[in-house]
Amino acid sequence: MNKFDVIIIGAGAAGLMSAAHATKRGKSVLLIESNKSPGRKIIISGGGRCNFTNLEVDSTFYVSKNKHFSKSALKQYTNWDFIDLVCQYDLKYHEKSLGQLFCNGTSKEILNILLKEIGKSATMNCDERVSEVMKNDELYEVKTNRGLYSAPSLIVASGGLSMPKMGASDIAYKIARQFGHKIIETEPALVPFTANEDLKKEFSTISGVSLLATVSCGGQSFSENILFTHRGLSGPAILKVSLYWGNREKVRTNFMPMADIETILKSNTKKTLQNALKESLPTRFIEMWVGQIPRILSKKCSEISNKEIAELREILHEYDFCPAGTEGYRKAEVTRGGISTDNVSSKTMESKLSPGLFFIGETLDVTGLLGGYNFQWAWSSGYVAAQNV
């Protein structure tokens, strides 16, 4: 049996971060990764440019049954700590919008930084799958398809269920249950919505159209772009609101948040409605969506009745979209829910039920908004666990 100080299951963002800081503390570390190479989700993230953190980070950007759980880790290792790290490697980056920081180059630069931080100080076994975890006295024994390993500290960093093609599995939840932890119901999050069959036909005619909208659900509102697809709705605002969406809940959508339909009508009395809306909405959207009201597009704004104004307000400013569902884990960026934080220390990420066992990153019931927040949680929770092994 091969013995180490620390075994880390999962060589994604959180696991690599933990390995880097555990080795800095002189610990012998084994990383076990089921994929053929580490950090696959890092590489594909952010359209290949990795939205690695955000300029504004605190616990309010995270969803959890315990809204305070993330506070300690986020304070122990902040967004500015990670920004300092990438600056040490002279990584060039830019703010895209809303504080989101992206690489100027490719996501692989972030992965390379983490691998350089680890160096040759850790053993990394890729294309290896964990089949069983046991505890024998003070040691955790991890059995894989290649061998048996032991360590007094075990960090579970294998993520959630999102993106199964990237090697996602439920191994973290199995280990957690084995040692007495509860699992908060898991669901796909930061994920596109699907529409019912009738609406899907309408949306498909404007598939690819993107516009600024305000979407609201679960007491939260987001004003960013939405994208019509052949299956439903996507885009940043939709992905964000999906984190708060409950099954069968309506999503209030304002397709024209920067303008008011009545103001447009009063300011363009001699124009047809179609021409008056062109400054605020894409032509294809106007023709399909507004055109569902018979003969209204060719009317002059001054000729539109109060009843028609009410209809326009309903479909443009107060449209209630009832998603048929989501695109599922296949398209979800993260998993909502996970290992309950009730029996995990927020200060160390260590299990309160089994000393030496740690859970970090997406394994836990801590889910960040779109915008670099889930990577920051990986960096922060990974760092904290490494300080306590």
C-alpha positions in Angstrom: 0.0 0.0 0.0 1.3 3.5 -1.0 1.1 6.0 1.9 0.8 9.7 1.7 0.0 12.6 4.0 -2.9 13.7 1.9 -5.0 12.1 -0.8 -7.1 14.3 -3.0 -9.9 12.8 -5.1 -10.3 15.1 -8.2 -7.8 17.2 -10.1 -10.1 20.0 -11.1 -9.9 23.6 -9.9 -10.5 22.9 -6.2 -8.3 19.8 -6.0 -5.4 21.4 -7.8 -5.6 24.4 -5.6 -5.6 22.2 -2.5 -2.6 20.2 -3.8 -0.6 23.4 -4.5 -1.0 24.7 -1.0 -0.7 21.3 0.8 2.7 20.7 -0.9 3.8 24.2 0.1 3.3 23.0 3.7 5.6 20.1 3.1 2.8 17.4 2.8 3.2 14.4 0.5 0.1 14.5 -1.8 -1.5 12.1 -4.1 -4.0 13.5 -6.7 -6.4 10.9 -8.2 -8.2 12.1 -11.4 -10.6 10.0 -13.4 -10.0 11.9 -16.6 -6.9 11.4 -18.8 -5.7 14.9 -17.8 -6.3 17.4 -15.0 -8.4 20.5 -15.1 -10.6 19.7 -18.1 -13.5 21.9 -17.0 -11.0 24.8 -16.5 -9.9 24.5 -20.1 -13.4 24.7 -21.6 -14.6 27.3 -19.2 -15.5 30.9 -20.2 -15.5 30.0 -23.9 -11.9 28.9 -23.6 -10.8 32.0 -21.7 -11.7 31.0 -18.1 -13.7 33.5 -16.0 -11.3 32.8 -13.1 -12.8 35.2 -10.5 -14.7 38.4 -10.1 -13.7 41.9 -8.8 -16.6 41.8 -6.3 -16.9 38.6 -4.2 -18.8 37.9 -1.0 -21.3 35.3 0.4 -24.3 37.1 -1.2 -23.2 35.7 -4.6 -23.7 32.2 -3.4 -26.8 29.9 -2.8 -26.7 27.4 0.0 -29.1 26.2 2.8 -26.6 27.9 5.1 -26.1 31.3 3.5 -23.3 32.1 5.9 -21.2 29.0 5.3 -19.0 30.5 2.5 -18.0 33.6 4.4 -15.0 32.2 6.3 -13.3 30.6 3.3 -13.9 33.6 1.1 -12.2 35.8 3.7 -9.3 33.4 4.3 -8.5 33.3 0.5 -9.9 36.2 -1.4 -10.4 37.1 -5.0 -7.5 39.5 -4.7 -5.3 36.6 -3.5 -5.9 34.7 -6.7 -5.5 37.9 -8.8 -2.1 38.3 -7.1 -1.2 34.7 -8.0 -1.9 35.1 -11.7 -0.1 38.4 -11.7 3.0 36.6 -10.3 2.9 34.6 -13.5 2.4 37.7 -15.6 -0.9 36.4 -16.9 -2.7 39.1 -19.0 -6.4 39.4 -18.2 -9.4 41.8 -18.7 -12.7 42.7 -17.1 -15.5 41.7 -19.5 -18.5 43.0 -17.6 -19.9 43.1 -14.1 -16.5 42.5 -12.6 -15.9 39.2 -14.5 -12.2 38.6 -15.1 -11.1 36.6 -18.1 -7.7 35.5 -19.5 -6.6 37.5 -22.6 -5.1 34.2 -23.8 -6.6 30.8 -23.1 -7.9 29.0 -20.1 -4.9 26.7 -20.2 -2.9 29.5 -18.7 -4.8 29.2 -15.5 -4.3 25.4 -15.5 -0.6 25.8 -16.2 -0.3 28.2 -13.2 -1.8 25.7 -10.9 0.4 22.9 -12.2 3.5 25.0 -11.8 2.4 25.8 -8.2 2.2 22.1 -7.6 5.4 21.3 -9.5 6.9 17.9 -8.9 5.9 17.9 -5.2 2.8 15.9 -5.7 2.0 12.6 -7.3 -0.8 12.9 -9.9 -2.5 9.8 -11.2 -4.8 10.4 -14.1 -7.2 8.0 -15.8 -7.7 6.4 -12.4 -11.1 5.8 -10.8 -11.9 5.4 -7.1 -14.0 2.4 -6.3 -14.0 2.4 -2.5 -13.0 4.5 0.5 -12.5 3.0 3.9 -11.2 4.2 7.3 -8.8 2.0 9.2 -8.0 3.5 12.6 -6.6 7.0 11.8 -6.0 6.3 8.1 -8.2 6.7 5.1 -7.7 3.9 2.5 -8.6 4.6 -1.1 -9.0 1.7 -3.5 -8.9 2.4 -7.2 -8.7 0.4 -10.4 -5.0 0.6 -10.1 -4.2 0.1 -6.5 -4.7 0.9 -2.8 -3.5 4.1 -1.1 -3.7 5.5 2.4 -3.4 8.8 4.2 -4.5 10.5 7.4 -6.2 13.2 5.4 -8.6 12.8 2.5 -9.9 15.7 0.5 -12.9 15.1 -1.8 -12.8 17.5 -4.7 -14.5 15.4 -7.4 -17.2 18.0 -8.1 -20.9 17.6 -8.8 -23.0 16.1 -11.6 -22.7 18.8 -14.2 -21.1 18.1 -17.6 -21.0 14.3 -17.5 -18.8 14.2 -20.6 -16.2 16.0 -18.6 -16.1 13.0 -16.2 -18.7 14.2 -13.6 -19.7 11.5 -11.1 -21.5 11.1 -7.8 -18.5 9.6 -6.0 -18.4 12.6 -3.6 -22.0 12.0 -2.5 -21.3 8.3 -2.0 -18.3 9.0 0.2 -20.2 11.7 2.2 -23.2 9.3 2.8 -20.8 6.6 3.9 -19.4 8.8 6.6 -22.8 10.0 7.8 -23.3 13.3 5.8 -26.7 14.3 4.3 -27.1 15.3 0.7 -29.2 18.3 -0.2 -31.2 17.5 -3.3 -29.1 18.1 -6.4 -30.3 19.9 -9.6 -28.7 21.3 -12.7 -27.9 25.1 -12.3 -26.6 27.9 -14.5 -28.4 26.1 -17.2 -30.6 27.0 -20.3 -34.4 26.6 -20.0 -36.4 24.5 -22.4 -39.9 25.5 -23.7 -43.1 23.5 -24.2 -43.7 22.2 -27.8 -45.8 25.1 -29.0 -43.5 27.8 -27.7 -40.5 25.8 -29.0 -41.8 26.2 -32.5 -42.1 30.0 -32.0 -38.7 30.3 -30.5 -37.1 28.2 -33.2 -38.1 30.9 -35.8 -35.9 33.4 -33.9 -33.2 31.0 -32.8 -29.9 32.9 -32.5 -31.5 36.2 -31.7 -30.0 37.8 -28.6 -31.3 40.9 -26.7 -31.0 42.7 -23.4 -33.8 41.6 -21.0 -34.6 41.6 -17.3 -35.6 38.2 -16.0 -37.0 37.6 -12.5 -37.6 34.5 -10.5 -37.4 33.4 -6.8 -37.1 37.0 -5.6 -34.1 37.7 -7.9 -33.8 39.8 -11.0 -31.0 40.0 -13.6 -30.6 42.4 -16.5 -28.3 40.9 -19.1 -28.6 39.3 -22.5 -30.9 36.4 -23.2 -30.6 34.1 -26.3 -33.4 32.3 -28.1 -32.6 28.8 -29.0 -34.4 25.9 -30.9 -35.1 24.4 -27.5 -35.9 27.4 -25.3 -34.0 30.3 -23.7 -30.3 30.7 -22.8 -27.9 33.6 -22.3 -26.3 35.0 -19.1 -29.5 36.4 -17.6 -31.3 33.0 -18.0 -28.3 31.0 -16.6 -28.2 33.2 -13.6 -32.0 33.1 -12.8 -32.0 29.3 -13.3 -30.1 29.1 -10.0 -33.2 30.3 -8.2 -35.8 28.6 -10.4 -38.1 26.0 -8.9 -40.0 23.4 -11.0 -43.1 24.9 -12.7 -42.3 28.4 -11.4 -42.9 31.3 -13.8 -40.0 33.5 -15.0 -41.1 37.1 -15.5 -39.4 38.6 -18.5 -39.1 42.2 -19.6 -37.8 42.1 -23.2 -37.4 45.9 -23.3 -36.0 47.0 -19.9 -34.4 50.2 -21.2 -37.5 51.6 -22.8 -41.2 51.8 -22.1 -43.8 50.9 -24.8 -46.1 53.8 -24.0 -43.2 56.3 -24.1 -42.2 54.9 -27.5 -45.7 55.2 -28.9 -46.1 58.8 -27.7 -42.7 59.8 -29.1 -43.3 58.2 -32.5 -46.9 59.0 -33.4 -46.2 59.2 -37.2 -44.2 56.0 -37.4 -45.5 52.5 -37.7 -45.0 50.4 -34.6 -42.5 48.2 -36.5 -40.3 51.2 -37.3 -40.7 52.7 -33.8 -39.5 49.5 -32.1 -36.4 49.0 -34.3 -34.3 51.2 -32.1 -35.1 49.0 -29.1 -35.5 45.4 -30.4 -34.0 43.1 -33.1 -36.1 43.0 -36.3 -36.6 39.3 -36.3 -37.9 39.5 -32.7 -40.3 42.3 -33.6 -41.7 40.4 -36.6 -42.3 37.1 -34.8 -43.0 38.2 -31.2 -44.8 41.5 -31.5 -46.3 40.4 -34.8 -48.4 37.8 -33.0 -50.9 40.6 -32.4 -52.8 40.8 -35.7 -52.0 43.7 -38.0 -50.4 45.7 -35.3 -46.9 46.2 -36.8 -48.2 48.2 -39.8 -50.3 50.5 -37.6 -49.1 54.0 -36.9 -48.3 54.5 -33.2 -51.0 57.1 -32.9 -53.6 54.5 -34.1 -52.9 51.8 -31.5 -55.8 51.3 -29.0 -55.6 51.1 -25.2 -56.4 47.4 -25.5 -53.5 46.8 -27.9 -51.2 48.9 -25.6 -52.1 46.5 -22.7 -51.3 43.5 -25.0 -48.0 45.0 -25.9 -47.1 45.7 -22.3 -47.9 42.1 -21.4 -45.8 40.5 -24.1 -42.9 43.0 -24.0 -42.6 44.0 -20.3 -44.6 41.5 -18.3 -44.2 38.2 -20.1 -44.5 35.2 -17.9 -42.4 32.3 -19.3 -43.2 28.9 -17.9 -40.1 26.7 -18.6 -40.9 23.1 -19.5 -37.6 22.3 -17.7 -33.9 22.8 -18.2 -31.3 21.4 -20.6 -30.1 19.2 -17.6 -26.7 18.3 -16.3 -25.5 17.9 -19.9 -25.5 21.7 -20.4 -25.4 22.9 -16.7 -22.3 24.7 -15.6 -22.7 23.7 -12.0 -24.7 21.5 -9.6 -27.1 23.2 -7.1 -27.3 21.3 -3.8 -24.8 18.7 -2.8 -23.2 17.7 0.5 -25.0 19.4 3.4 -22.8 22.0 5.2 -24.4 21.1 8.5 -21.6 18.8 9.5 -18.7 20.4 7.7 -16.6 23.1 9.4 -16.8 26.4 7.5 -13.4 27.4 8.8 -11.5 24.3 7.8 -13.8 22.3 5.3 -13.3 19.3 7.6 -16.0 16.9 8.4 -17.4 17.1 11.9 -18.3 13.5 11.7 -15.0 12.0 10.5 -11.8 13.8 11.4 -9.3 14.1 8.5 -12.1 14.0 5.8 -12.6 17.2 3.8 -15.1 18.3 1.2 -14.4 21.3 -1.1 -15.6 23.0 -4.3 -18.7 21.9 -6.1 -19.1 18.8 -3.9 -20.7 21.0 -1.2 -24.1 22.7 -1.1 -22.5 26.0 -2.1 -23.3 27.3 -5.6 -22.1 30.6 -7.0 -23.7 32.8 -9.6 -22.4 33.0 -13.2 -19.4 35.4 -13.3 -16.3 33.6 -11.8 -17.9 32.9 -8.4 -17.7 29.1 -8.6 -14.0 29.2 -9.5 -13.4 31.6 -6.6 -15.2 29.1 -4.3 -12.9 26.4 -5.7 -9.8 28.5 -4.9 -11.0 29.5 -1.5 -12.3 26.2 -0.2 -9.3 24.4 -1.7 -6.9 26.7 0.0 -8.6 26.4 3.4 -8.7 22.6 3.3 -4.9 22.6 2.5 -4.2 24.7 5.6 -5.8 22.2 7.8 -4.6 18.8 6.6 
